[in-house]
């Protein structure tokens, strides 16, 4: 019951889904679930406190973000990570002072887009990047004047879309 707002492939024909729901396919799940290629809700289960607005997967790590405060009962204000294998909540946590609407993963980094101004205690207006290996926040800052709603990695570039008109003081 509720709304599915995002989905990401599990690499085996199924999907991880996130949103604002209390059940998936009649099976109790809170805002996060794993569904097989045939549509069956799988035993993998992690409770997300708050609305899951976006997901990204890299190997056996599922990044979860949105307007969340906890994953599996552990504090994860803004974004966290879960094992796709056994649903263990991983140490990765990235606090944001507003909702995260988009995630994108590259070889070493995780990009976050949203309606935030502070990430991990540092000024980041709508867009941030964290090194997935070290956990360090990148100095990346486009100084956007609005909300990032979508991210797409293409080759060595990053496409950013949303409700903004300026990036680095230039019309965009």
C-alpha positions as CSV (number, residue, x, y, z in Angstrom):
1,X,0.0,0.0,0.0
2,X,1.3,3.4,-1.0
3,X,3.5,4.8,-3.8
4,X,6.6,3.5,-5.5
5,X,8.8,6.5,-6.4
6,X,12.0,4.8,-7.6
7,X,13.4,1.5,-8.8
8,X,16.8,0.2,-9.7
9,X,17.7,-3.2,-11.3
10,X,19.1,-5.8,-9.0
11,X,21.4,-7.3,-11.7
12,X,19.5,-10.6,-11.8
13,X,16.3,-9.5,-13.6
14,X,14.5,-8.1,-10.5
15,X,14.2,-4.7,-8.9
16,X,14.8,-2.8,-5.7
17,X,12.0,-0.4,-5.2
18,X,11.6,2.6,-2.9
19,X,8.9,5.1,-2.1
20,X,6.3,5.7,0.6
21,X,4.5,2.4,1.3
22,X,3.7,-0.1,4.1
23,X,3.4,-3.2,1.9
24,X,4.6,-4.4,-1.5
25,X,2.6,-7.1,-3.2
26,X,0.7,-7.7,0.0
27,X,3.9,-8.3,2.0
28,X,4.7,-5.9,4.8
29,X,7.6,-3.6,3.8
30,X,8.3,-0.1,4.9
31,X,9.4,2.2,2.0
32,X,12.0,-0.3,0.6
33,X,11.6,-3.7,-1.0
34,X,13.2,-6.3,-3.4
35,X,11.0,-7.7,-6.1
36,X,11.9,-10.7,-8.4
37,X,11.7,-10.6,-12.2
38,X,8.3,-12.4,-11.8
39,X,7.0,-9.7,-9.5
40,X,7.3,-11.7,-6.2
41,X,8.4,-9.7,-3.2
42,X,11.6,-11.4,-1.9
43,X,12.6,-12.0,1.7
44,X,15.3,-9.3,1.6
45,X,13.9,-6.6,3.9
46,X,15.2,-3.3,5.3
47,X,12.9,-0.7,6.9
48,X,13.4,2.9,5.7
49,X,12.1,5.6,8.1
50,X,10.9,8.4,5.7
51,X,10.3,8.6,2.0
52,X,12.7,6.9,-0.3
53,X,13.0,9.1,-3.3
54,X,16.0,7.6,-5.2
55,X,18.1,4.5,-5.4
56,X,21.4,3.6,-7.0
57,X,23.3,0.3,-7.1
58,X,26.9,-0.5,-7.5
59,X,27.8,-4.2,-7.2
60,X,26.3,-5.5,-4.0
61,X,25.8,-2.0,-2.5
62,X,22.4,-0.3,-2.7
63,X,22.4,3.4,-2.0
64,X,19.2,4.7,-0.6
65,X,18.3,8.4,-0.3
66,X,15.4,10.8,0.0
67,X,13.7,12.3,3.0
68,X,14.9,9.5,5.2
69,X,16.1,9.5,8.8
70,X,16.9,5.8,9.4
71,X,17.7,2.6,7.6
72,X,17.1,-0.6,9.5
73,X,16.8,1.4,12.7
74,X,20.2,3.1,12.3
75,X,20.5,6.8,11.8
76,X,21.0,7.7,8.1
77,X,19.8,11.3,7.7
78,X,19.4,11.9,4.0
79,X,21.3,8.9,2.5
80,X,22.7,5.5,3.5
81,X,23.7,2.1,2.0
82,X,22.5,-1.5,2.3
83,X,23.9,-4.8,1.2
84,X,21.9,-6.2,-1.7
85,X,23.0,-9.7,-0.5
86,X,21.8,-9.9,3.1
87,X,20.1,-6.5,3.7
88,X,22.7,-5.4,6.2
89,X,22.8,-1.7,6.7
90,X,26.3,-0.6,5.7
91,X,28.4,2.1,7.5
92,X,27.9,4.6,4.7
93,X,25.9,7.6,5.8
94,X,25.7,11.1,4.4
95,X,23.6,13.7,6.1
96,X,21.7,16.3,4.1
97,X,19.7,19.2,5.4
98,X,17.0,18.7,2.7
99,X,15.5,16.0,0.5
100,X,17.7,14.0,-1.9
101,X,15.9,13.4,-5.2
102,X,18.6,11.9,-7.4
103,X,21.6,9.6,-7.2
104,X,24.2,8.6,-9.7
105,X,27.2,6.3,-9.3
106,X,30.5,6.3,-11.2
107,X,33.6,4.2,-10.7
108,X,34.6,5.9,-7.4
109,X,31.9,8.4,-6.5
110,X,28.3,8.8,-5.6
111,X,26.5,12.0,-6.8
112,X,23.5,13.4,-4.9
113,X,21.1,15.9,-6.2
114,X,18.3,17.5,-4.3
115,X,16.8,20.3,-2.3
116,X,19.6,20.7,0.2
117,X,22.2,23.4,1.1
118,X,24.4,21.4,3.5
119,X,25.8,17.9,3.1
120,X,28.0,16.3,5.7
121,X,28.3,19.7,7.4
122,X,29.5,21.5,4.3
123,X,27.9,23.9,1.9
124,X,26.6,22.1,-1.2
125,X,23.7,23.7,-3.0
126,X,21.6,21.0,-4.7
127,X,24.5,18.9,-5.8
128,X,27.2,16.9,-4.0
129,X,29.7,14.1,-4.7
130,X,31.2,11.7,-2.2
131,X,34.1,9.3,-2.8
132,X,32.6,5.9,-2.3
133,X,35.9,4.4,-1.2
134,X,37.2,7.1,1.3
135,X,33.8,8.6,2.2
136,X,35.3,12.1,1.6
137,X,33.0,14.8,0.3
138,X,34.3,16.2,-3.0
139,X,34.9,19.9,-3.4
140,X,32.4,19.8,-6.3
141,X,30.1,22.8,-6.1
142,X,28.0,24.2,-9.0
143,X,26.3,26.9,-6.8
144,X,22.9,26.1,-8.1
145,X,19.9,28.3,-7.3
146,X,17.4,25.6,-7.0
147,X,16.6,21.9,-6.7
148,X,18.3,19.1,-8.6
149,X,15.8,16.4,-9.7
150,X,17.8,14.2,-12.0
151,X,21.4,13.1,-12.6
152,X,22.9,11.1,-15.4
153,X,26.5,10.0,-15.9
154,X,27.4,9.8,-19.5
155,X,31.0,9.0,-20.3
156,X,33.2,11.3,-18.2
157,X,30.4,13.9,-17.8
158,X,27.5,14.4,-15.5
159,X,24.1,15.8,-16.7
160,X,22.2,17.7,-14.1
161,X,18.5,18.6,-14.4
162,X,16.0,20.2,-12.1
163,X,14.3,23.4,-11.0
164,X,17.2,25.8,-11.2
165,X,18.2,28.7,-13.5
166,X,21.8,29.4,-12.5
167,X,24.9,27.3,-12.2
168,X,28.1,29.0,-11.1
169,X,26.3,32.3,-11.7
170,X,25.6,31.5,-15.4
171,X,22.1,30.9,-16.9
172,X,21.4,27.2,-17.2
